[in-house]
Amino acid sequence: MLTETWLTSNQFTSELFDLSNYTVFRKDRCNLLTGMEKGGGILIAIRSSLSCKQVNLLSNNNISEAKIDIDQLIVALLFNNNIEVFVMLSYIPPRSSLEVYNIHFNNCKNILENLNNFQHVICIGDFNQGNINWILDLDEKYFVPYNVNSEIEESIIDFYSQFDLIQINSFVNDNLRLLDLVFVDKEFFIVIEKSDLPLIQNSIHHVALEAKQTLMQ
């Protein structure tokens, strides 16, 4: 998964991945909506051996929200043991309005409200809310927020809490800020580690991460 790809229609996916080995989903920034020539964009690459499909977003069908460029992808992975995992990837630019966050939340909500016992979620991305401090709950082994002050910060915590999702990333960037959040359901706990072999060099704003989970057969 990649955020801030800075890709445009001038770059073909086949230039980045061997499409015989990967199924690639990407959302490039819309220059017409943002008025910006570069930046943004997200991408999810799935090994071709895995069954996957892209989930349509509600915002694609909403006329009022269509005027806002939303960098979000939801991909469903189906495993042999009938377990389905929804991977929800978001990039929310700095200084975005609460409306933009709510659009991301609503797209996730459509999935989260209808999960069954064989379905799990990973909500991951750059939320650009680095003023929240996350401390480890030693009993539960996940991270809880404190010094939550702004309306947007409260909206993030309230939204994921209502679906009993937990935040499991603690790796801050070079500025000691945590921009990349990883929310999962407690029954699908995964391990987040700093990548030893990142696809691209780490920047001062982001740390390359690896998420590991073993599915029982």
N, C-alpha and C positions, 0 to 999 in steps of 0.2 A: 504494500500500500504506500502511495506517495501523495504528499500534499505539496502545494505550490510547485507544480510541475513546470509552469510557464510555457506549456505546449500550446501550439496553435494548429490550425488546419494545414499549415505548411509542413508540419512534421507528421509523417505516417507512423502508425503504430508498429508496422513491420520494421522500421528503422531502429526500434528500441527493443523489441522482443522477437524471438523465434516463434511465430504464430502456430507452428506445428506442435509446440510444447506448452504454450500458454494461451488461455482465453483472457483477453484484456478488455476492461471496461474503463472508459475515461470520460471526464467532463472538463472541457477546456473553458477558460474564462471567455465570456461574451464581451467583446470590445464595444459593441454597439450599446449594450446596457450600462456598462461601467464607465465608458469614455476613457478607458486606460488601454494602452497599447501592449502592456506586458504584465505578468504576475498571475497569481491564482492558479486554478486548475488542480484536479485530483485524478488519481488512477488506482485501479485495483487489478492485479494480475493473478490469475488462478491457474495452477497446473492443469493441463488438458486432461489428465487422468481423473480429475474430480468433476462431478456433475454440478453445474452451477447455472444460475439465470439471474438476470437483472430484474429488480423490482421497480415498477413504475412509481414515481413520486407524485404525491397529491398536488404539489405546487405546479407540476407541468400542466394540470388541467384547470388551474385557477387563473382567471383573466387578470385580476388585480395583482396577484403575486408574480405573474409572468413578467412584470416590469422590473423585477428584482433578480439579479443574477445569483443563483444559488449553486455553490460548489458542494454537491452532495451526491453520493452514490449509495445504493443499497443492493447488495448481491446476496442471494440465497445459495448456500452450499448444502448439498444432500449427500450424506454418507451411507455406506452399505448397511449400517445398523439402523437405518431409518431416522437417524438424528439429522435435523436440519439446523444449520447455523446461519443467522442473518448477520452479515458484516455491514455495518453502517459507518461510512466514512464521510467526514465533513471537514471543510476548511471555511472558517469564518474570519474575514479580514479584520484588521484592527479598526476600532472605532465604528464597528457595525451597530445598527440600531437594534433595539429589543425586537422589533418586527422581524428582522432577519433571523435572529435566534429562534423565534417562535415558529417560523416556517420550517426550520430544521427539526425542531421538536415535533411538530405536527406530522411530518413525514415519518418520523420514528414511532410516534404514538399509534399510527395506523397498524404497525406491526406488533408493538408491545401489548396492545389491548387484546390481542387475539392469539397469544402464544399458547401452545399445548405442552404437555410434559416431554415431548420429544424435540422441542424447538428451543433454541438458545440464541442469545444476541451478544455481539461485540460492537459497542458504540465507541468509535475511536476518531480522533482528529485533532486539529489545531483550533482550539476555541478562543485563543488570544485573550485569556483572562488570567494573566500572570500574577495578579495581586492576591489571589486566594492562596493561603498556605494550607498544605495538606499534611496531617500528622498520622502516624501509624497507630491504629488500634491494635494493641498487642494481643488482645483476646481474639479478635475477629480476623486479623492478618490482612486488613485492607486499610485504606487511607480515608480519613474524615476531614472535612474542611473546617477552618476557623478563620476569624476576621473577615467574614462575608459581609460586605457593606453595600454594594450597589444593587440596583434593581436587576441588572443582568446577571450578576453573580448569584443572587437569590433565585432567579428563574432557572439557572442551570441546576443548582442543588435540588430545588423543589421538584423539577421535572423528573430527574432520574431517581430521586428518592421515592416518588409515588409508585414507581414500578419495581422498587426494591433492588435497584442496580447499585453496584459498588464500584468505587474508583480505585484502580490498582497500580497506577503509574506514579513513581516518585522521582524520576530522573529529571533534574532541572537542567536548564541550558547554561551557557557561560555567564549569563547575567543573573544566575540563581533564580530564574523564574520558570514556572511550570506551565507551559502553553499547551502541551499535548496531553490530553486526558484520555483514559481508557476505562469505559464503564462496561461491566459484564453482569450477568445474573449470577447469584451465589452458587447455583447448581452447576455452573460452567466456569469454574475458577481457572484462570490461566496465569502463567508465570511471565512477567515482563522483565526482560534483561536488556542491557546495553549491547548493541550489536558489535561483534569483533570484526565483521566484514561488511561494512555498510556499502550499499550500492553507489552512493556518492559520499563525498567528504562531509563530515559533520560541520555545521555552521555555528555561529555564536548564538543563534536563536533556537536551534533544534538539535536533538540527539537522535541518532538512528537507533531504533528499538527492534527487538525480536519478541514475539508473543508465542509461547509454547503451551500446547495442551494435548494430552494423550486421550484419544477417544477409545473407550472400551468396545471391543468387538462383540 
